[in-house]
Amino acid sequence: MRKIYALLLCCFSATAYGQDYFTDFSLLVEDFCPFGQPGLQTRPEGLDIYQTIDGFWDGTPDSTRCISAEPLGPWSGMKIALSQINPAEPIFIRVRAEVLAALPSLQPNWVYNLTACADMFPDTVSWLKGTTCAQGVCSGAFVGIAIPDSFGTPGAATRFQTGFAKTAGYGFCGGGVETCFPTERFDDQRLREIILKFSFPPGIDLTGKYLNLHNLFINGQIFPPAYVTEVKAQPFHYSNGAYTLNISETSGSIFGESYLMTYTAPTYPDNNHLSYIEAAPEPNSAQQQVINLVVADYQTLEIQPFTNLRGALVEGSDSLRHMANLVNMGGDFCANFAELIFSGGSEYHHGGGHITMQNPRFCMQFRTGSALRVLKGSSLYYGNEGAGMLVLCPSSTIALERDATLVMDGLLNLNYCKEDLGDQQVYMDLPPGAKLVFTENARITNGYSLGQKTLLNVRMLGGILDDSALPTPDRALIRRVYPESSASFRDNLRLFPNPFEETFNLSYLSKKDETLHLSWFNLSGQTVLAETFHAQKGMNEWQPKAPVSVGMYLLEIAGESGKTIQKVVCNGQ
């Protein structure tokens, strides 16, 4: 092995910056080709560059490829000429086992971040994003953490965290991968795998194209996270029929910004052994209470695997629990290896912030009367290029309040839950101003429902449902439910308030798609205003233009279904 390029490596040492792993790819070495081919390969020291024939990072190596790197610039980084690769398969950059074995173990109950600074040259090309590739990641990172298995053998199991590549922009760190993951309670947790993966669009010509890598590092947060192990609501938290407290009040860290919900059960954490952070009023109550745990706009939340929030048992009951709602009012949820389960009427409320889904397996599951609720005027983008799953059981719902928006960019799974033995349908309301939008990455399935008959039944109450980007079989799993309109055109209209001061609302329950014409007349018969609205079948609501002068007016409303004239009074401001 011959070193051919090294510059200022000591200036970026892992020890100096506290990283658990760091490379700026500035130390390149010549070595024999990795799969017995003749010739030499130039690669970063301690890493391998390779492809497989099946797109799996641990799949069968492509022995026809000997992929070399070259220096990117005078200071650090490397570039890989993509003319060397098979464009139909991804390229992998993997840290060697002996390098990882030499690293210290990770801090238990801590929060770590992976950052890989990468981009494409020229910037007219980009790597492939999304989850449709082998192992659920087209371009991004895999981090394998060695943990004890369920029998306590150190390092016998590996928990894989993932992260998705962002836009491949041009210039220093124009794109790349950023992901986060928590460690668990075990003392001996080690990095077993660090792998970068980049895939490219089908049929692309990669001649003259380069993948540039500037650095790759994993580092733990400087300060320990504040641990959340229980939620105790005090009497002073009670207002308007519920207990509401900030997550900082559960951890003793009033000024903290990073919070970790930790596994507290004595069992080994897996799908069969879940741990619960229980929320209860203090002192406990014999009546069921609602407890809202709020994450604010300056706070971040991480959740350890197999950890959930739920209400504690009501005083004196062995089955009835309090309802515990997780409320995001602007915080950042870094969602990786986790499944959040809401049941018994508990809800997730979204009033702002982000749920950054870094793993195709991340899932929010709603059972037995629970709901995913987007608060009035708020927007939730659920998913990440197809990653992330939303599971709805028949008695649960999506609750969109007025002017709320839910954009589905992941998988909506209409599922069977054994505790729901009645109507196996899922129902939701779409009120005025609300929007439910499915992106081209979104999918819907009812493959795990009872008899595969569960549908998403959307009551069209004035909101907008956009499922045009879904494949035809997925759209067939959505059923629009329209309220019954009256035979009288006038009875389907509602104008409120009347009298009004500055603005008013007009609702119309339409039998079909049609156009309404609004004309305002003063008492002298002169036209004051005219406006046109396009109604969709179902409930519609608008805020029409209104006269500015105080007085009484005649408002004529005409459409294909009929015509009516109503007296309207403007009181002014």
Buried (B, 14 or more C-beta within 10 A) or exposed (E): EEEEBEBEBEEBEBEEEEBBBBBBBBBBBBEEBBEEEEEBBBBBBBBBBBBBBEBBBEBEBBBEBBBBBEBBEEEBBBBBBBEBBBBEBBBBBBBBEEBBEEBEBBBBBBBBBBBBBBBBBEBEBBBBBBBBBBBBBBBBBBBBBBBBEEEEEBBEBBBBBBBBBBEBBBEEBBBBBBBBBBBBEBEEBBBBBBBBBBBBEEEBEBEEBBBBBBBBBBBBBEEBBBBBBBBBBEEEBBEEEBBBBBBBBBBEBEEBBBBBBBBBEEEBBEEEEBBBBBBBBBEBBEEBBBBBBBBBEEBBBBBBBBBBBBBBBBBEEEEBBBBBBBBBBBBBBBBBBBBBBBBBBBBBBBBBBBBBBBBBBBBBBBBBBBBBBBBEEBBBBBBBBBBBBBBBBBBBBBBBBBBBBBBBBBBBBBBBBEEBEEEBBBBBBBBBBBBBBBBEBBBBBBEEBBEEEBBBBBBBBBBBBEBEBBEEEBEEBBEBBBEEBEEEBEEBBEBEEEEBEEEBBBBBBBBEEBEBEBBBBBEEEEEBBEEEBEBBBBBBBBEBEBBEEEEEBBBBBBBBBEEBEBEBEBEEE
